[in-house]
Amino acid sequence: MKTLITGGRVIDPANLVDAKLNLLVENGKIAWVGQGMVPADRVLDVTGKIVTPGFIDIHMHEDPVSGGEIRPSIFPMMLRMGVTTAVGGNCGINVYDPGDYLDMVDRDGAPVNVALFAGHEYYRKEAGARDIYSPASESEKQGMEAGITKALDRGCVGVSFGLRYVPGADKNEFYRAAKCCAPSGKLIASHLRDDADGIFDAIDEFCAAGVEYGLPVQISHIGSMGGFGQMEGVLRQLDACRLNGLDVAMDCYPYFAFSTRIGTPTYDPGWLQRYHCDYDVLEFCEGRYKGQRATKETFDEVRRDFPDCITVCHVMQEADIRRAFRHKAVMLGSDGLMDNGQGHPRAAGSFPRFLAEFSRKGDLSLYDAVEKMTSQSAERLGFETKGRLNVGADADITIFDYDKIQDKATFEHPAAAPEGIEYVLIGGEIALAHGEILKDDCGKAVRK
């Protein structure tokens, strides 16, 4: 099947292109690019629309597994946003053995392409170190290293950490897990050990591992780590790291509230003082108090009885998030996490919202916004045939109406689909047309 895409404005920052061009797709690849017409079995006239590489979500949390099968929930939301490749296993968390998970994607397909980090906390628990507040033993560290090494050999893109979520992981444990990437030079990424005013020491701790082993470093969701008035200082600190030779970059989501489960160490005693707030900044996303703001009584009750409850915490500063996205080393990542359609709207709205709220309103150009959603993440992850539209690249393509694209997901309705996504092609197949999913199994595993 040959598909010709005509009339669109092609934006491909990987190849420094912003021009009206036609694309021919054949056998899952870009086969021809030009100004004329060539024979095709199918023609998509997208005059007036924007044609870009498929969006890449460098930081999300993958769907669960049950009965030996992936149970899609967030992956269809990714597709509706224009995402063609989603990278899970972040913050040290895998929902299942990542090598086996990638095999399931190849066996059954998925709504989008899937890549995974090997999660430190996942392999820590697999090795028997299940108390997050206690150090791992020597045998547990060895088991953790063996598991991570195997996952990297099976194609994981790097190792992720959620150091905030595992207070018992000391420097020795952290370094040993990071060192597993040294032979391949793969990426280490982290939800840092501390945020707000503690972020500066946390950055030093994490970046030191990159220096020690010569590894590229990715700081996860920088907005929810330093978006409380610290962003200017954080960006200066990381600029200095780069000028001192460290390959460090960041991702961020385009919202002004963070989200995590109420039972995590984020909400350990002291969180009110850290964020200079009261209980009513916290919103319950599921359960008995869904949609309500917390009181001390409801916070204590839910943290005790429903520690996995997803919450949203409305404490981030808008100016800090806008400042972050203007920085060249910051790319877009949704940090999407869903439980049966419940959670933060970032899982269903991040990419359209970024275009509508940040690009259309003038924080950055459309070209720069596309770069942060495509080529920047592809380069960071080492995906040589994704995030670009040159001949020979994978035919993962997103086509949207820039004037109409808009997120519709809200904190009350976090799974609502966006508007303005015209087509999404994955491997040359039309997976979505005019907002409707046509094929939900075009995605393949992406291994490195």
MARPA-158267 format. One line per 3 residues: number of its first residue (from 1); their letters; for each residue x, y, z of N, C-alpha, C. Coordinates in steps of 0.2 Angstrom, whole numbers, plus 5000, padded with zeros to 4 digits. Layout:
N
NUM	A	X:Y:Z:X:Y:Z:X:Y:Z; ...
end
This chain:
448
1	MKT	5004:4994:5000:5000:5000:5000:5004:5006:5000; 5003:5010:4995:5007:5017:4994:5002:5022:4996; 5004:5026:5001:5000:5032:5003:5004:5039:5002
4	LIT	5000:5043:4998:5003:5050:4997:5000:5055:5001; 5004:5059:5005:5001:5064:5009:5003:5071:5006; 4998:5074:5004:4999:5080:5000:4996:5087:5003
7	GGR	4999:5092:5001:4997:5099:5003:4998:5101:5010; 5002:5097:5014:5003:5100:5021:5009:5103:5022; 5010:5107:5027:5016:5110:5029:5020:5105:5033
10	VID	5026:5103:5030:5030:5098:5034:5035:5101:5038; 5035:5100:5045:5040:5102:5049:5044:5096:5052; 5050:5096:5051:5055:5091:5053:5061:5094:5055
13	PAN	5061:5096:5062:5067:5099:5064:5073:5095:5064; 5073:5088:5064:5079:5084:5063:5083:5085:5057; 5079:5087:5052:5082:5088:5045:5081:5096:5043
16	LVD	5080:5100:5048:5080:5107:5047:5075:5109:5042; 5069:5106:5042:5064:5107:5037:5058:5110:5039; 5055:5116:5036:5049:5118:5037:5046:5121:5030
19	AKL	5043:5117:5027:5041:5118:5020:5035:5114:5018; 5031:5117:5013:5026:5113:5010:5028:5108:5005; 5028:5102:5007:5030:5096:5003:5025:5090:5003
22	NLL	5026:5086:4999:5022:5080:4999:5026:5074:5001; 5023:5069:5004:5027:5063:5006:5024:5057:5004; 5028:5052:5001:5025:5045:5000:5027:5040:5005
25	VEN	5023:5036:5007:5024:5031:5012:5023:5024:5009; 5028:5020:5010:5027:5013:5007:5031:5008:5011; 5028:5003:5013:5031:4997:5017:5034:5000:5024
28	GKI	5030:5004:5027:5031:5007:5033:5037:5012:5034; 5039:5014:5028:5044:5019:5028:5042:5025:5024; 5046:5031:5025:5046:5037:5020:5049:5035:5014
31	AWV	5046:5034:5008:5049:5032:5002:5051:5038:4997; 5047:5043:4998:5049:5049:4993:5046:5055:4996; 5050:5061:4995:5048:5068:4997:5049:5072:4991
34	GQG	5044:5076:4990:5045:5081:4984:5039:5086:4984; 5039:5090:4978:5034:5095:4977:5028:5093:4972; 5030:5087:4969:5025:5085:4964:5021:5079:4966
37	MVP	5018:5076:4961:5013:5070:4963:5017:5064:4960; 5016:5058:4964:5018:5052:4962:5012:5047:4962; 5013:5041:4959:5007:5036:4959:5007:5034:4966
40	ADR	5000:5033:4969:4999:5030:4975:4992:5026:4975; 4992:5022:4980:4985:5018:4981:4980:5022:4985; 4983:5027:4989:4979:5031:4993:4982:5038:4994
43	VLD	4977:5043:4993:4980:5050:4994:4976:5053:5000; 4980:5056:5004:4978:5060:5010:4979:5068:5008; 4974:5071:5006:4975:5079:5005:4974:5082:5012
46	VTG	4980:5085:5014:4980:5088:5021:4982:5095:5020; 4979:5098:5015:4980:5105:5013:4978:5110:5019; 4983:5114:5022:4982:5118:5027:4984:5115:5034
49	KIV	4986:5109:5034:4987:5106:5040:4995:5105:5041; 4997:5103:5047:5004:5103:5049:5006:5095:5049; 5011:5093:5045:5013:5087:5045:5020:5086:5049
52	TPG	5020:5082:5054:5026:5081:5058:5028:5074:5059; 5034:5073:5061:5035:5066:5064:5031:5064:5069; 5029:5058:5070:5025:5056:5076:5028:5058:5082
55	FID	5024:5061:5087:5026:5063:5093:5029:5057:5097; 5034:5059:5101:5037:5054:5105:5037:5056:5113; 5034:5052:5117:5033:5054:5124:5038:5050:5128
58	IHM	5043:5054:5130:5049:5051:5133:5048:5049:5140; 5043:5051:5143:5041:5050:5150:5034:5049:5151; 5032:5042:5151:5025:5040:5153:5025:5034:5157
61	HED	5020:5031:5159:5019:5025:5163:5015:5020:5160; 5017:5015:5158:5014:5010:5153:5008:5007:5157; 5004:5004:5152:4998:5000:5154:5000:4994:5158
64	PVS	4995:4992:5162:4996:4985:5166:4995:4979:5162; 4998:4974:5165:4997:4967:5162:4993:4963:5166; 4988:4959:5163:4984:4954:5167:4983:4948:5162
67	GGE	4983:4942:5165:4982:4936:5161:4987:4935:5156; 4993:4938:5156:4998:4937:5151:4997:4942:5145; 4992:4947:5146:4991:4952:5141:4991:4959:5143
70	IRP	4993:4964:5139:4993:4971:5141:4986:4973:5141; 4984:4977:5146:4977:4980:5146:4977:4987:5144; 4975:4989:5138:4976:4996:5136:4972:5000:5140
73	SIF	4975:5006:5142:4971:5011:5145:4974:5018:5143; 4980:5019:5145:4984:5025:5143:4986:5025:5136; 4988:5019:5133:4991:5019:5126:4986:5022:5121
76	PMM	4979:5020:5121:4975:5023:5117:4975:5031:5118; 4975:5033:5124:4976:5041:5125:4982:5044:5122; 4987:5040:5122:4993:5042:5118:4992:5043:5111
79	LRM	4989:5038:5108:4987:5038:5101:4983:5044:5099; 4978:5046:5103:4973:5051:5102:4977:5058:5102; 4982:5058:5106:4986:5064:5107:4991:5065:5101
82	GVT	4992:5060:5097:4997:5061:5091:5003:5058:5093; 5004:5054:5099:5010:5051:5100:5010:5044:5096; 5016:5043:5094:5017:5037:5090:5022:5032:5094
85	TAV	5026:5035:5098:5030:5031:5102:5030:5033:5109; 5029:5029:5114:5028:5030:5121:5033:5026:5125; 5037:5030:5129:5042:5027:5133:5040:5026:5140
88	GGN	5039:5020:5142:5037:5019:5149:5043:5016:5154; 5041:5013:5159:5046:5011:5164:5050:5017:5168; 5047:5022:5168:5050:5028:5171:5049:5028:5179
91	CGI	5053:5033:5182:5053:5034:5189:5055:5027:5193; 5059:5023:5190:5061:5017:5193:5055:5011:5193; 5050:5012:5190:5044:5008:5190:5043:5004:5184
94	NVY	5042:4998:5184:5040:4994:5179:5034:4990:5181; 5029:4989:5177:5023:4985:5179:5024:4978:5178; 5029:4976:5175:5030:4969:5173:5037:4969:5170
97	DPG	5040:4963:5170:5046:4962:5167:5047:4965:5160; 5051:4970:5160:5051:4975:5154:5053:4971:5147; 5057:4966:5148:5059:4962:5142:5053:4958:5139
100	DYL	5050:4955:5144:5043:4951:5142:5038:4956:5140; 5038:4962:5143:5033:4967:5141:5034:4969:5133; 5040:4970:5131:5041:4971:5124:5040:4966:5120
103	DMV	5041:4960:5122:5039:4954:5118:5032:4953:5117; 5028:4955:5122:5020:4955:5121:5018:4960:5116; 5021:4966:5116:5020:4971:5112:5021:4969:5104
106	DRD	5027:4965:5103:5028:4963:5097:5023:4957:5095; 5021:4953:5100:5016:4948:5098:5009:4950:5097; 5007:4955:5101:5000:4957:5100:4999:4964:5097
109	GAP	5004:4968:5096:5004:4975:5094:5001:4979:5100; 5001:4985:5098:4999:4990:5104:4996:4996:5100; 4992:5000:5103:4990:5007:5100:4996:5011:5098
112	VNV	5002:5011:5101:5007:5015:5099:5014:5011:5100; 5019:5013:5097:5026:5010:5098:5027:5010:5105; 5031:5005:5108:5032:5006:5115:5040:5004:5116
115	ALF	5043:5009:5120:5050:5008:5123:5050:5008:5130; 5054:5005:5133:5054:5005:5141:5061:5006:5144; 5061:5009:5149:5067:5009:5154:5067:5003:5158
118	AGH	5072:5001:5161:5073:4996:5166:5072:5000:5173; 5067:4998:5177:5066:5002:5183:5070:5000:5189; 5074:5004:5192:5078:5002:5198:5074:4999:5203
121	EYY	5068:5003:5205:5064:5000:5211:5061:4993:5209; 5059:4992:5203:5056:4986:5201:5061:4980:5202; 5067:4981:5200:5072:4976:5201:5075:4975:5208
124	RKE	5074:4981:5211:5076:4981:5219:5071:4976:5222; 5064:4977:5221:5059:4973:5224:5060:4965:5221; 5061:4964:5215:5062:4958:5212:5068:4954:5216
127	AGA	5073:4958:5218:5079:4955:5221:5077:4954:5229; 5071:4956:5231:5069:4954:5238:5070:4960:5243; 5072:4966:5240:5072:4972:5244:5066:4976:5244
130	RDI	5061:4974:5248:5054:4977:5247:5053:4983:5252; 5057:4984:5257:5056:4989:5261:5059:4995:5258; 5055:5000:5256:5058:5006:5252:5062:5010:5257
133	YSP	5061:5010:5264:5065:5014:5268:5071:5011:5271; 5073:5004:5269:5078:5001:5272:5083:5000:5266; 5090:4999:5268:5095:4998:5263:5094:4991:5260
136	ASE	5096:4990:5254:5097:4983:5251:5103:4980:5254; 5103:4973:5254:5108:4969:5256:5113:4968:5250; 5119:4965:5252:5124:4964:5246:5121:4959:5241
139	SEK	5118:4954:5244:5115:4949:5239:5109:4952:5235; 5105:4957:5238:5100:4960:5235:5102:4965:5229; 5108:4968:5231:5111:4973:5226:5113:4969:5220
142	QGM	5116:4963:5221:5119:4959:5216:5113:4956:5211; 5107:4954:5215:5101:4952:5211:5099:4958:5207; 5098:4964:5210:5096:4970:5206:5100:4971:5200
145	EAG	5107:4971:5201:5111:4972:5195:5110:4967:5190; 5110:4961:5191:5109:4955:5186:5102:4956:5183; 5097:4958:5186:5090:4959:5183:5091:4965:5178
148	ITK	5094:4971:5180:5094:4977:5176:5099:4975:5170; 5104:4972:5171:5109:4970:5165:5105:4966:5160; 5101:4961:5162:5097:4957:5157:5092:4961:5154
151	ALD	5089:4966:5157:5084:4970:5154:5087:4975:5149; 5093:4977:5150:5096:4981:5145:5098:4977:5139; 5101:4971:5140:5102:4967:5135:5096:4965:5131
154	RGC	5090:4965:5133:5084:4964:5130:5081:4970:5126; 5085:4975:5127:5082:4981:5123:5080:4987:5127; 5080:4987:5133:5078:4993:5137:5083:4999:5135
157	VGV	5080:5005:5135:5083:5011:5133:5088:5014:5138; 5088:5011:5144:5092:5014:5150:5089:5012:5156; 5092:5015:5161:5089:5013:5168:5086:5019:5171
160	SFG	5080:5018:5174:5077:5024:5177:5077:5023:5185; 5076:5029:5188:5076:5029:5195:5071:5033:5198; 5068:5031:5204:5063:5036:5207:5066:5036:5214
163	LRY	5072:5040:5215:5075:5040:5221:5071:5043:5227; 5066:5048:5225:5062:5050:5230:5057:5044:5233; 5056:5040:5229:5051:5034:5231:5055:5028:5234
166	VPG	5062:5029:5235:5065:5023:5238:5071:5027:5243; 5068:5029:5248:5073:5033:5252:5079:5028:5255; 5078:5022:5255:5083:5017:5258:5088:5016:5253
169	ADK	5088:5018:5247:5093:5017:5242:5099:5022:5243; 5104:5019:5245:5110:5024:5247:5114:5025:5240; 5120:5029:5241:5124:5030:5235:5127:5024:5232
172	NEF	5129:5019:5236:5132:5013:5233:5127:5009:5229; 5121:5009:5232:5116:5005:5228:5114:5009:5221; 5113:5015:5222:5111:5019:5216:5117:5019:5211
175	YRA	5123:5020:5213:5129:5020:5208:5129:5013:5205; 5128:5007:5209:5129:5001:5206:5124:5000:5200; 5118:5002:5202:5112:5001:5197:5114:5006:5190
178	AKC	5116:5012:5192:5118:5016:5186:5124:5013:5182; 5129:5010:5185:5134:5007:5182:5133:5002:5177; 5127:4999:5177:5124:4994:5173:5124:4997:5166
181	CAP	5123:5003:5165:5123:5006:5158:5130:5008:5155; 5135:5007:5159:5142:5009:5157:5144:5006:5151; 5143:4999:5150:5146:4996:5144:5142:4998:5138
184	SGK	5136:5000:5138:5132:5002:5132:5132:5010:5131; 5133:5013:5137:5132:5020:5137:5125:5023:5136; 5120:5018:5139:5113:5020:5138:5112:5025:5144
187	LIA	5106:5028:5143:5103:5034:5147:5102:5032:5154; 5103:5036:5159:5100:5035:5166:5096:5041:5167; 5090:5040:5169:5085:5045:5171:5082:5044:5178
190	SHL	5080:5050:5181:5078:5050:5187:5073:5055:5189; 5068:5052:5193:5064:5057:5198:5069:5058:5204; 5071:5064:5205:5076:5065:5209:5074:5064:5216
193	RDD	5079:5063:5221:5078:5061:5228:5074:5067:5232; 5075:5073:5229:5072:5079:5233:5069:5084:5228; 5065:5088:5230:5062:5093:5225:5062:5100:5229
196	ADG	5058:5105:5226:5058:5112:5230:5065:5114:5231; 5066:5116:5238:5072:5119:5239:5078:5114:5240; 5076:5108:5240:5081:5102:5241:5083:5100:5234
199	IFD	5081:5103:5229:5082:5100:5222:5090:5101:5220; 5093:5106:5222:5099:5108:5220:5104:5102:5222; 5104:5100:5229:5108:5095:5231:5106:5088:5227
202	AID	5100:5087:5226:5097:5081:5222:5100:5081:5215; 5101:5087:5212:5104:5087:5205:5111:5085:5206; 5114:5088:5211:5122:5086:5211:5122:5079:5212
205	EFC	5118:5075:5217:5119:5068:5218:5118:5064:5211; 5113:5066:5208:5111:5062:5202:5116:5063:5196; 5118:5069:5195:5123:5071:5190:5130:5068:5191
208	AAG	5132:5067:5197:5138:5064:5199:5139:5057:5196; 5133:5053:5196:5134:5047:5193:5135:5047:5186; 5132:5052:5182:5134:5053:5175:5141:5054:5174
211	VEY	5144:5058:5178:5151:5060:5178:5155:5054:5179; 5153:5050:5184:5157:5044:5186:5158:5039:5181; 5152:5038:5177:5152:5033:5172:5152:5035:5165
214	GLP	5152:5042:5164:5152:5044:5157:5145:5043:5154; 5140:5044:5158:5133:5042:5155:5129:5048:5154; 5125:5048:5148:5120:5054:5148:5115:5053:5153
217	VQI	5113:5059:5155:5108:5060:5161:5102:5063:5159; 5096:5060:5161:5090:5064:5160:5086:5065:5167; 5085:5071:5168:5081:5073:5174:5073:5073:5172
220	SHI	5070:5069:5176:5063:5068:5174:5058:5074:5177; 5053:5075:5173:5048:5080:5175:5051:5086:5179; 5055:5090:5176:5059:5095:5180:5054:5100:5183
223	GSM	5048:5101:5180:5043:5106:5182:5040:5104:5189; 5039:5097:5190:5037:5095:5197:5042:5094:5202; 5049:5095:5200:5054:5095:5204:5057:5102:5206
226	GGF	5057:5106:5202:5059:5113:5203:5054:5119:5201; 5048:5117:5201:5043:5122:5198:5039:5125:5204; 5043:5127:5210:5040:5130:5215:5044:5136:5217
229	GQM	5047:5139:5212:5051:5145:5213:5058:5144:5212; 5060:5138:5210:5067:5137:5210:5070:5136:5202; 5065:5137:5197:5067:5135:5191:5073:5139:5188
232	EGV	5073:5145:5189:5079:5149:5186:5086:5146:5189; 5086:5145:5195:5092:5143:5198:5094:5136:5196; 5089:5131:5195:5089:5125:5192:5092:5125:5185
235	LRQ	5090:5129:5181:5092:5129:5174:5099:5131:5174; 5101:5136:5178:5108:5139:5178:5113:5133:5180; 5110:5129:5185:5115:5124:5188:5116:5119:5183
238	LDA	5111:5117:5179:5111:5112:5174:5115:5115:5168; 5115:5121:5166:5119:5124:5161:5126:5123:5163; 5128:5124:5169:5135:5124:5171:5137:5117:5171
241	CRL	5133:5112:5172:5135:5105:5172:5136:5103:5164; 5132:5106:5160:5134:5104:5152:5141:5108:5150; 5142:5114:5153:5148:5117:5151:5154:5114:5154
244	NGL	5153:5109:5159:5158:5106:5162:5159:5099:5159; 5155:5097:5154:5156:5091:5150:5151:5086:5151; 5145:5087:5155:5140:5082:5157:5135:5082:5151
247	DVA	5133:5077:5149:5127:5076:5144:5121:5076:5148; 5117:5081:5149:5112:5081:5154:5106:5085:5150; 5100:5082:5151:5094:5086:5148:5088:5084:5153
250	MDC	5082:5087:5151:5076:5087:5155:5070:5086:5151; 5065:5083:5154:5058:5083:5151:5054:5087:5156; 5048:5089:5154:5043:5092:5158:5036:5091:5155
253	YPY	5031:5092:5159:5024:5092:5156:5021:5098:5157; 5016:5100:5153:5014:5107:5152:5008:5108:5157; 5008:5107:5163:5003:5108:5168:5006:5111:5174
256	FAF	5002:5114:5178:5005:5117:5184:5003:5114:5191; 5002:5107:5190:5000:5103:5196:5003:5096:5195; 5006:5093:5200:5009:5087:5199:5004:5081:5202
259	STR	5006:5075:5201:5002:5070:5202:5006:5064:5205; 5004:5060:5210:5007:5054:5212:5002:5051:5217; 5004:5045:5219:5000:5041:5224:5001:5044:5231
262	IGT	4995:5044:5235:4995:5047:5241:5000:5043:5246; 5001:5037:5245:5005:5033:5250:5013:5033:5248; 5015:5037:5243:5022:5038:5242:5025:5042:5247
265	PTY	5032:5042:5247:5036:5046:5252:5035:5054:5250; 5033:5055:5244:5031:5063:5243:5027:5066:5248; 5022:5062:5251:5018:5064:5256:5020:5062:5263
268	DPG	5026:5060:5264:5028:5059:5271:5028:5065:5275; 5028:5065:5281:5028:5071:5286:5033:5076:5283; 5031:5082:5283:5035:5088:5281:5033:5090:5274
271	WLQ	5029:5087:5270:5027:5089:5264:5023:5096:5264; 5019:5097:5269:5016:5104:5269:5021:5110:5270; 5026:5108:5274:5031:5113:5275:5036:5114:5268
274	RYH	5037:5109:5265:5041:5109:5259:5038:5113:5253; 5031:5112:5253:5028:5116:5247:5024:5122:5250; 5025:5124:5256:5022:5130:5259:5015:5130:5258
277	CDY	5011:5125:5260:5004:5124:5258:5000:5121:5264; 4994:5120:5262:4989:5117:5267:4986:5111:5263; 4982:5107:5267:4980:5101:5264:4975:5102:5258
280	DVL	4972:5108:5257:4967:5109:5252:4971:5109:5245; 4977:5109:5244:4980:5109:5238:4980:5102:5235; 4978:5097:5239:4978:5090:5236:4971:5089:5234
283	EFC	4971:5086:5228:4964:5084:5225:4964:5076:5224; 4959:5073:5226:4959:5065:5226:4956:5064:5219; 4959:5059:5215:4957:5057:5208:4953:5051:5208
286	EGR	4952:5047:5213:4949:5041:5213:4946:5040:5220; 4942:5035:5221:4939:5033:5227:4934:5037:5230; 4933:5036:5236:4927:5039:5240:4927:5047:5239
289	YKG	4932:5050:5239:4933:5057:5239:4935:5060:5232; 4934:5056:5227:4936:5058:5220:4933:5065:5218; 4938:5070:5216:4936:5076:5214:4936:5081:5220
292	QRA	4937:5079:5226:4937:5083:5232:4944:5085:5234; 4944:5091:5237:4951:5093:5240:4951:5090:5247; 4957:5089:5249:4959:5086:5255:4958:5090:5261
295	TKE	4956:5087:5267:4957:5090:5273:4962:5086:5277; 4964:5088:5283:4968:5083:5287:4965:5077:5288; 4959:5077:5289:4955:5071:5291:4955:5066:5285
298	TFD	4953:5069:5279:4952:5064:5273:4959:5062:5271; 4964:5067:5271:4971:5065:5269:4973:5059:5273; 4973:5059:5280:4975:5054:5284:4971:5047:5283
301	EVR	4965:5048:5282:4961:5042:5281:4963:5038:5274; 4963:5042:5269:4965:5039:5262:4972:5037:5262; 4977:5040:5265:4984:5038:5265:4984:5031:5269
304	RDF	4980:5031:5274:4980:5024:5278:4977:5019:5275; 4971:5020:5272:4966:5015:5269:4967:5013:5262; 4969:5018:5258:4970:5018:5251:4976:5021:5248
307	PDC	4982:5018:5250:4988:5022:5248:4990:5022:5241; 4986:5018:5237:4988:5018:5230:4983:5024:5226; 4979:5027:5230:4975:5032:5227:4979:5038:5223
310	ITV	4977:5039:5217:4981:5044:5213:4978:5051:5216; 4983:5056:5217:4981:5062:5219:4984:5067:5214; 4981:5073:5214:4984:5079:5210:4986:5085:5216
313	CHV	4992:5088:5215:4994:5093:5220:4995:5099:5216; 4991:5104:5218:4991:5110:5214:4995:5115:5218; 5002:5114:5217:5007:5119:5220:5012:5122:5215
316	MQE	5012:5119:5209:5017:5122:5205:5016:5129:5202; 5021:5132:5200:5021:5139:5198:5021:5140:5191; 5016:5143:5188:5015:5143:5180:5021:5146:5177
319	ADI	5024:5152:5180:5030:5155:5177:5036:5151:5177; 5037:5146:5182:5042:5141:5182:5042:5136:5176; 5036:5134:5175:5035:5129:5169:5036:5132:5162
322	RRA	5033:5138:5162:5034:5142:5155:5042:5143:5154; 5045:5145:5160:5052:5146:5159:5056:5140:5157; 5054:5134:5160:5057:5128:5158:5057:5126:5151
325	FRH	5051:5127:5148:5050:5125:5141:5053:5130:5136; 5055:5136:5138:5059:5140:5134:5067:5138:5134; 5069:5133:5138:5075:5131:5138:5077:5126:5133
328	KAV	5082:5126:5129:5084:5122:5124:5085:5115:5126; 5086:5113:5132:5088:5106:5134:5082:5103:5137; 5076:5106:5137:5070:5103:5140:5065:5101:5134
331	MLG	5063:5095:5135:5058:5092:5130:5052:5090:5133; 5047:5088:5129:5040:5087:5132:5040:5079:5134; 5037:5078:5140:5035:5071:5142:5029:5072:5146
334	SDG	5024:5068:5145:5018:5068:5149:5018:5066:5156; 5022:5062:5158:5022:5058:5165:5015:5055:5166; 5012:5053:5160:5005:5051:5161:5005:5044:5165
337	LMD	5000:5044:5169:4998:5038:5173:4991:5038:5174; 4988:5032:5173:4981:5031:5173:4979:5025:5177; 4974:5025:5181:4971:5019:5184:4963:5019:5182
340	NGQ	4962:5015:5177:4955:5014:5174:4952:5020:5172; 4956:5024:5169:4953:5031:5166:4954:5036:5171; 4956:5035:5177:4957:5040:5182:4964:5043:5183
343	GHP	4965:5049:5184:4972:5052:5185:4972:5059:5184; 4978:5061:5181:4980:5068:5180:4978:5069:5172; 4975:5074:5170:4974:5075:5163:4980:5075:5158
346	RAA	4986:5075:5161:4992:5075:5157:4992:5069:5153; 4989:5064:5155:4990:5057:5151:4986:5058:5145; 4981:5062:5144:4977:5062:5138:4977:5069:5135
349	GSF	4981:5074:5138:4981:5081:5135:4987:5084:5134; 4993:5081:5136:4999:5085:5136:5001:5088:5129; 5001:5084:5124:5004:5086:5118:5000:5091:5114
352	PRF	4993:5090:5114:4989:5095:5111:4989:5102:5116; 4989:5101:5122:4990:5107:5127:4996:5111:5126; 5002:5107:5124:5008:5110:5123:5008:5115:5117
355	LAE	5004:5113:5112:5004:5117:5106:4999:5122:5107; 4993:5121:5110:4988:5126:5111:4990:5131:5117; 4993:5129:5122:4994:5134:5128:5001:5137:5128
358	FSR	5006:5133:5125:5012:5136:5125:5015:5139:5118; 5013:5135:5113:5015:5138:5106:5011:5143:5104; 5004:5142:5103:5000:5147:5101:5000:5153:5105
361	KGD	5001:5153:5111:5001:5158:5115:5008:5162:5115; 5013:5159:5111:5019:5163:5110:5025:5162:5115; 5024:5157:5119:5030:5155:5123:5036:5152:5118
364	LSL	5034:5149:5113:5039:5146:5108:5036:5145:5102; 5040:5145:5097:5037:5144:5090:5034:5137:5089; 5030:5137:5083:5028:5130:5082:5034:5125:5080
367	YDA	5039:5128:5076:5044:5124:5074:5048:5121:5081; 5049:5126:5085:5053:5124:5092:5048:5119:5096; 5042:5120:5096:5037:5115:5099:5038:5108:5096
370	VEK	5037:5108:5090:5038:5101:5086:5044:5098:5088; 5050:5102:5088:5056:5099:5090:5056:5096:5097; 5053:5099:5102:5053:5096:5108:5048:5090:5109
373	MTS	5044:5089:5104:5040:5083:5104:5042:5077:5100; 5047:5079:5096:5049:5074:5091:5057:5072:5091; 5060:5076:5087:5067:5075:5086:5072:5075:5092
376	QSA	5070:5080:5097:5074:5080:5103:5074:5074:5107; 5068:5071:5108:5067:5065:5111:5070:5059:5108; 5069:5059:5101:5072:5053:5097:5080:5053:5098
379	ERL	5083:5059:5097:5090:5059:5098:5092:5057:5105; 5088:5060:5110:5090:5058:5117:5090:5050:5118; 5085:5047:5115:5084:5040:5116:5088:5036:5111
382	GFE	5092:5039:5106:5095:5035:5101:5091:5032:5096; 5085:5034:5094:5081:5031:5089:5082:5034:5083; 5086:5031:5079:5089:5034:5073:5084:5035:5067
385	TKG	5078:5031:5067:5074:5031:5062:5067:5034:5064; 5067:5037:5070:5060:5040:5072:5062:5047:5074; 5056:5051:5074:5057:5058:5075:5059:5062:5069
388	RLN	5059:5059:5063:5061:5062:5057:5057:5060:5051; 5057:5064:5046:5053:5062:5040:5057:5061:5033; 5064:5060:5034:5068:5059:5028:5066:5052:5025
391	VGA	5068:5051:5019:5067:5045:5015:5071:5040:5019; 5068:5034:5021:5071:5029:5025:5069:5029:5032; 5066:5034:5034:5064:5035:5041:5057:5031:5042
394	DAD	5056:5029:5048:5050:5025:5049:5044:5030:5048; 5038:5027:5045:5033:5031:5043:5028:5032:5049; 5031:5035:5054:5027:5037:5060:5025:5045:5059
397	ITI	5019:5046:5058:5018:5053:5056:5011:5056:5060; 5012:5062:5062:5006:5065:5065:5004:5071:5061; 4998:5072:5059:4995:5077:5055:4990:5081:5059
400	FDY	4990:5088:5060:4986:5091:5065:4984:5098:5062; 4978:5101:5064:4976:5107:5063:4979:5112:5068; 4984:5116:5067:4987:5120:5072:4982:5125:5075
403	DKI	4977:5128:5071:4972:5133:5073:4967:5129:5078; 4966:5123:5077:4961:5120:5081:4963:5115:5086; 4969:5113:5086:4971:5108:5091:4971:5111:5098
406	QDK	4968:5106:5102:4966:5108:5109:4965:5102:5113; 4968:5103:5119:4967:5097:5124:4960:5098:5127; 4956:5093:5129:4950:5093:5132:4950:5090:5138
409	ATF	4955:5086:5140:4955:5083:5147:4956:5088:5152; 4952:5087:5158:4952:5091:5163:4953:5087:5170; 4954:5090:5175:4955:5087:5181:4948:5083:5183
412	EHP	4943:5085:5181:4936:5082:5182:4935:5076:5177; 4938:5077:5171:4937:5072:5166:4944:5071:5162; 4948:5067:5166:4955:5067:5164:4957:5063:5158
415	AAA	4952:5059:5155:4953:5055:5149:4950:5058:5143; 4947:5064:5143:4944:5066:5137:4949:5067:5132; 4947:5065:5126:4951:5066:5120:4952:5073:5117
418	PEG	4957:5074:5114:4958:5081:5112:4955:5082:5105; 4955:5088:5102:4953:5090:5096:4958:5092:5091; 4958:5092:5085:4962:5094:5080:4968:5090:5078
421	IEY	4968:5083:5080:4972:5078:5077:4969:5075:5071; 4971:5076:5065:4968:5074:5059:4970:5067:5057; 4976:5065:5057:4978:5058:5056:4984:5057:5060
424	VLI	4985:5050:5062:4991:5048:5065:4993:5041:5061; 4999:5041:5058:5001:5035:5055:5006:5032:5059; 5006:5025:5060:5011:5021:5063:5014:5016:5059
427	GGE	5020:5016:5057:5023:5011:5052:5019:5011:5046; 5017:5017:5044:5013:5018:5037:5006:5017:5037; 5003:5014:5043:4996:5012:5043:4993:5018:5046
430	IAL	4987:5019:5044:4983:5025:5047:4979:5022:5053; 4982:5024:5059:4980:5021:5065:4974:5026:5068; 4974:5032:5066:4969:5037:5069:4967:5041:5063
433	AHG	4961:5043:5062:4958:5048:5057:4953:5052:5060; 4954:5059:5060:4949:5063:5063:4947:5062:5070; 4952:5060:5074:4951:5059:5081:4949:5052:5083
436	EIL	4947:5048:5078:4944:5041:5079:4950:5036:5078; 4950:5031:5082:4955:5026:5082:4953:5021:5077; 4957:5019:5071:4955:5015:5066:4958:5008:5067
439	KDD	4964:5008:5070:4968:5002:5071:4972:5003:5078; 4971:4998:5082:4974:4999:5089:4980:4994:5090; 4983:4991:5085:4988:4986:5085:4994:4988:5081
442	CGK	4995:4994:5078:5000:4996:5074:5007:4996:5077; 5007:4997:5084:5013:4999:5088:5017:4992:5088; 5024:4993:5088:5028:4988:5089:5033:4990:5095
445	AVR	5037:4985:5098:5042:4987:5103:5048:4990:5099; 5050:4995:5103:5056:4999:5101:5062:4997:5106; 5067:4993:5103:5072:4991:5107:5079:4995:5105
448	K	5083:4996:5110:5090:4999:5109:5095:4994:5111
end
